[in-house]
Structure formats: structure tokens, C-alpha cells
Amino acid sequence: MITVFGRYSRPVNLLLTSSFVLTLARAISLPFLVVYLSSSFGLGIAAIGAMVGGALVGGSLLSLYGGYLTDRCSNYSLILSYAVCFILGFVGMLLTSDVRWFFVFLVAFNFAYSVMDVVVKASFGRLLPSAEQPKVFSVRYTLINMGYAIGPFLGAWLARGHLKLPFVVSALLGLGFLLAYARWGERHTGPAADLASPSFLAVGRVLLADRRLVCFTLGGLLSAVVFGQFTAWLSQYLVSTGSATAAYPIISTLVAVNAVVVVTLQYGVGRRIDPQRLQAWLTAGLALFLIGILGFALAEQVWQWGLAMAVFTLGEIIVFPAEYMFIDRIAPPHLRGMYYGAQNLANLGAALGPVLCGWVLASLAPGWMFVMLAGFIFAGGLAYSVGARLAASPA
């Protein structure tokens, strides 16, 4: 996959690299937030969950405004500003002794990461022809998953030295990206047209009036309940049906299988996704999610869990780039940032997934969790289907 970088310009390669570096920084620290908040502030599990989930939701909502700025301002200046916010988030979490300020810095970091995602995707739409975008989105998603695969192991090694070291290294990675982009970033990527700037609320009304976007955002939100934080609800299920000791080797295997499948197959599969047949590809991806969920429900041996995870991950590597391409296809050039910002609202579904699964596991037989998850996939697929039909209809 490294050879792919040779075919693109330096600005594109720098944006691709940013996806890996910033994700690696995020993955180094996030898995240890529970331990850090518990040991440093004495918070219970419920309070920690509320803080981490609330920061994710807050960052996702704020990224919608970040998308608005992407359509109005120089992307070079915005990326530098968001990189500074990213760094300050980690520095603030490292230095503060007040849990309220820690939450503020956690929201700032999540906001910076989410809105950087919007800027990068919008920049690809402006820097690349549509035929190249499926390949670039696949490369980018592979790099993101490589960051998530490597980060927790590096973070665990750093945390053995000192619990604050992961935050230090995450901030330094952000600083490295900031300096590199300040030196070599594309200074002329910005608004697609010199148009009068409507207000944020006026643009929001335009987005709400686009039923294609509403349907696809809803589909992404519903589907993200399932794949947004799948390790969380799988852990919840395994612990509730067995023990934490028995759950650990299974979860470790599933994380490894997910990383291997993404890294080895994402680019090869993603580059073959036909922008003209997005609905068919999305249907195939969602079907693989359902088969994976059925496999989880029936699995008893570790190899069965691993096989179900491989199928589930195949759905993941199809749905992610297909979603990006659909949004880029329907977004007006001067509103591309806002459209991608709206797509980021799917993170609300990711935050909701562990909450809903925890409620089902506490209230009903464990198997009902998979029934609920399958229902979310069906509902998300229906919303995607409606959105795709609207996009195919003549204006």
C-alpha cells in the first residue's frame, strides 16, 4: 500500500499521513482514560462513561460548525488551528487537576479530531477527481485502522513508565503534524467558490431540506449503533454471559482479527467500490454486518468468534468508503464541509450503542441484544435505501 503514495501530490499525501498520525495519537491515550480518570480523580465507572460519552457527543455536534467554517475559510489556516486545539486538549488533560476542566479539554480534543476528519474529506473532494476518491478513502481508512491497531499497544507500554506519558506522546505527535503541515501543507485549498456567506443557521436549513442527506445521516447514525463501538458491546455481552477473565482473550482476538482484515483487505476492496452502484455496495456491507451479528450470537469457540468478526469487518470496510462517496456525490461544492460535518453526527449512534446494549443486557435475556442490533442494521439500511433512491431521482 505504501507504493500508493507515489501516485498522489504532496498535499494529498500529507493529509493521508495526518489521518494516521492523529489517529495514532488518539488511540495511544483513549484506552487509558478510564484508568486515568479513576486513579487521578476517583471517578466511578458510571461517571467515567458519562464523561467520555458526553465528550464524544459534544465534539461531534461542534464539528458541524467546523464543517461550516471549512466551506468559508482557508483549509490551511483551519487545519493549523484545529491541530493547535488538538495539542492543547492533550496538554490540558495532562496538567489540570480539576475534573471539570478535564472534561472541557476532552471535548476540545474530540472536537479537533472530528472536525479535522471533515476538513480532510472535504479537501480530498477538492484536490482529486471523483474516479480517484474511492482509492484515497480506502487508503485513508486503512491508515486510520493501523493507528487504532498500534496505538493501544504503544499506550500500554508508555503507561508502564508513567500514567501521564501517553498524553505527552499524543501531544508530541500532534505537534509534529502541526509543524509538518505548517511547512508543507497546501495553502490554496479553501472555499470552492467566492459566494456570499449565509449564516450557519441558514446553511443548516439547507441541509435539513436535502432529504438525501437527512436519510443518509439517519442511516449512518442507526448503523453506527452497531459498528461504532462494537468492542464495547461485545465486551459487555461476554462479561454478562461469562466473566471478565474469559472475555479478555476473546476480545483480544477480535481486535486483532479486525485490524488484520482491515489492513490487508481495505484498500483492495475499497478501490473496487463503484460510485455508480453505491446502493448495491451498501446493501452488501449491511448484509455482512447481519451475518457477523448472527455469528456472534451463535459463537461458542474462539475461532467462531474470530470468523464472525472477519465477516463483520468485511461489512465495515465496504460501508465506510461507500458512505463517504455518497456524501461527496450529493454535496454542493460550496457546502461540502457542512455535508461531511452532518455525516459526523453518526458518532451519536456510536455513543448510544453501549448504553442501549447495557440496558438490554440488564433487562432481558442476553440474546436479545443481537436482535436489537440487527433491528438497527435493518432500519439503517432502509434509510440508506431511501436516500439512494432520492439521489437517483431526477431533480
N, C-alpha and C positions, 0 to 999 in steps of 0.2 A: 504493500500500500504506500510505502514511502516514495516510490517512483512517481506516484500521482502528483506530488508537489511540483515536479518539474514541468507540468503542463500548464500551471497557472501563474498569474502575475504575483509579484511580491505582496501587494496589499491583500490579495485573497489568501495567500499562504500565511500571512501574519494573522489574519482573522481566524483561520483554521487553527493555528497554533494557540491563539488566545483561548479557544474552546477547551483545549486540553489543559493548558496551564491553570486557568481559573477554576476548572472543574477539579483538577488535582488539589488545588488549594482548599477548595470547599470540602472535598472528600477526606482530606487529612484531618480536619477539625470536627466536622459534624458528628461522626460516630462517637466522639468523646464528650459531647455536650452533656449527656445525661450524667456521666461520672463527674464532670467538672462542676455542673450546677449542684449536684448532690453534695460533693465534698467541700466546695467553696462557699455555698450559700445555704446549705442544709435543706434544700427543697425536696419535697416528696415526689413520687412518680407522677401523680395527677397534676401537680403544679408544673413540673417539668414538661409534661406532654402539652399542657395548655400554652406554655411559653413558646416552645418550639413550633407547635402548630399555628399559634397566633402570629408568630413572626413570618412563617411561610405564607400565610394568607395575606398579611399586611404587605409583604414585599410584592406579591402577585398583583394585588389591587393597585399599588402605587406604580407598578410597571406599565399600567395602561396609560398613565400620564407621561411616563418615559417614552412610550411609543409616539405619543403626540409630539413631544419635543424632537423625536427622530425625524419627523416629517417637516419640521420647521427650522432646524438648526444644523450647523455643520457636524457631520458624524465624527470628524476628527476631534473636535472640541468636546463633544458629548462623551466619546469613549474615554478620553483622558479624565474627564470629570467623574465618570462612573468608576473608573479604576481607582481614583483617589478615594471615593466613597467606599469602595470595596476594601481598600487598605485600612482606612480609618475604622471601619467596622471591626476588623480583627484587632487592631491596636486598642480600640476602646474596650472590647471584651477582655482583652489581656490585662488592662490596667485598672478597670473600675472595680470598686468593692461594693457598689450599690446595685442590687438586683434590678431595679427599675431602669437604670442607665444601661445595664447589660442587655435588657430587652430592646431598648432603643437602638443600641449598636447592632444587635442581632437582626432587627428589622432593616437597618441601613445596609447591612451586608447582603441580606436576601434580596432587597430592592436592587442593589447594584448588580448582582448576579443575574436576576431575572431580566432587567432592562438591557443589560449587555447582550443577552440572548436575542432580544428584539432587534437591537442595532445590527448585530452580526447577520441575522437572517435578512433584514431589510437591505443591508449593504450587498449581500450576495445577489439579491434581485436587481440591484442597480449596476453591479460590476460584471455580471455574467449573462450570457444568452440563456434562454429558457431550456435549451437542449442540454446544457452543462449543469443545470441546477440539481437534478436528481443525484448525479455523481457526487457533487460537492456536499449536499446534505447528508449523503451516506457516509462520506469520509468524516464529516464533522461529528456525526452521531457515533461513529466508531471511536473517534478520539475522545469524546465525552465519556464513553463507557470504559475506555482504557484508564481515564483519570479516576473513575469510580472504582475500578478494579485494583489499581495500585495504591490509591490514597489511604484507605483504611489500614493497610499493612504498614505503610510508611508512618502513619499517625501512631499506630500501636508501638512501633519501635521508638519513636520520639517520646511518647508519653512515659516510657520506662525511665527515661532520663529525668524528665520533669513534666508535670501535667500541663504546664503552660507552653511547652515547646511546640506542640502542633500549631498553636495560634501564631507563634513567632514565625515559623516556616511558611505558614499560609500568607501572612502579611508580606514576607520577603518575596514570595512567588508573585504576588500582586504587584509589588514594587518593580520586580524585574520586567513584567509585562508593560507596566506604565512607561518605564524608561525606553524599552524597545519600540513601543508604539509612538512615543514622542519623537523618536529618531527616524523611524522608517515608515510610519503609518501614512495612509493616503489622505492628503489634506484637502482634496477637492471632491470627496464624496459627501453629498448632502441632499437637500430637498430636490425632488425631481423636477419641479417647475417653480417659476417665480410667480406664485399666486398670492392673492390677498389671504391673509391668515385668519380663518374663522376661529372662534373661541373653542376651548376644549369641550364645552357643553354642546356647542353646535355640531362639532365633529362627532360627539357621542350620539347625537340624534341621527346623524347619517348612518352610523354603524348599526344602530337599532333598527333602522328602516331596511337594512340589507338582510333579507330573510335567509339568504345563503349563509352569511356569516353567523347569524344567530343560530341556525340549525347546526352548523359545524362546530361552533363554540360549545353548544349544548352537548353535541355528540362527544367532543373531546373531554368535557367535564365528567360526563357519565362514565365514559370508558376509563378515565384516569382514576376513578374509584377502585378499579381492578388492577391496572398496571402501574399506577403512580407510585405506590409504596408496597409492592407485593411482598417484599421481605418482612414487612411489619405484620401483615395479616397472616402470613404463613407461620411466623413465629408465634403469634397469638394462638393459632389453631393447634400447633404442635405442643405448646406448653399446656393448653387446656385439655388436650386429649392424652397427654403423657407427662413428661417432666422437662424441666429446663436442661437437665443433663442429656436426656435422649434427643432433645430438639437441636442441640448445638451442632453435632456432626451432620445432621440433615441440612440445616440452614447453611452451614459452611459449604457443603456440596452444591447446593442450589445456587449460591452466589458464584461459585467457581464455574459451574455449567453455564450460567447466564453470561458471564464475562467471556468465556471461551467461544460460545456460539456467536455473540455479538462481534467480537474482534475478528473471528475467522470468516463470518458469512455476511456481515452487514454491508460491506462495500460491494461484494459480488451480487447480492440480492437487490440492494437499493438502486444500483446503477441500471438495473433492468426494469424498474418500475416505469411504466409508460404513462406520461402525463395525460394522454388522451383516454386512458382506461383506469382512472383513479378509483372509481366506484368498485370495479371488479377487484382491484388490488386490496382495497379496504375491506371488502367482504371476505376475501381470503384471509386477511390478517385477523379479523374478528373471529372467523371460524376456527383459526388456530388457537386463539385465546380460549374459546369454549372447549376445544379438545384438551387443552392444557389444564383447564379447571376441572374437567371430568377426570383427567389423570390424577390430579392432586386428591380428589375426593376418594378415588379407589386405591391409591398407593399405600403399600404396606412396607415394602423393602426400599432401601436407599436407592437402588438402581431404578426402581419405578418412579420415585420422586424425581430423580435426575432426568429420566426420559420425558416425563411430563413437563419439566422445566425447559428442556430443549424445544419442545413443541410450542410452549407458551412464548419463549423468546423469539422463535421464528415469527410469530404474530407481531411481537414488539418491533422487530426490525423492518417489518413491512409498514405498519401503521404510522410510525413516527415520520419517515420521509414523505409518505403519501399525504399526511396532514399538512406538512409544510408546503408541499407543491400545490395543494388545493388552495390554501390561503394566498399564496403568491399569484395564483391564476386568477382569483376573483378580486384581488386588491387593486384599486386605482393607484397608479404610480405615486401620486402625491399623498396617499393615505396608507402606504404600505406599513409604516411603523405602527400606526394605530391598529391595523388589522392583526399584525403579529402580537401586539400587546393584548388585544382581545383574546387571541388564541391562548395566551399565557394564563388566562383565567381557568384553564383546565387544571391548574395546580390546586384550585379549591377542591376539586374532586379528589386529588391525591391526598390532601389533608383530611378529607372526610372519610376516606376508606378505612383506616384503622379504628376510627371512632365507631362507625357502623358495624364493622366486624366484631369489635369488642362487645357491643350491645347485643348482637345476635348470639355470640358465644356465651354471654352471661344469662341470656333469657331463654334460649331454645337449644335443641339438640345441635351438636357441632356441624353436622352435615348441612344444616340449613344455611350456613354461611356461604357455601358454594352455590346453593340455589339462588341466594341473593346476588352474588357476584355475576352469575350467568344472566340474571334479570337485568343488571346494569349493562352488560355487553349487548343484549338484545335491544334495550332502549337506546343505547348509544349508536348502535348500527342503524336503527330506524331513523334517528336524527341525521346521521351521515347520509343515508339514502335520500331523504327529503332534500337535504342541502345540495346533493349532487344532481338531483333531477331539476331543481331550480336553476342550478348553474348551467345545465344543458339546454334549458328552455330558451327560446329566442327572447330578446329584450322587448 
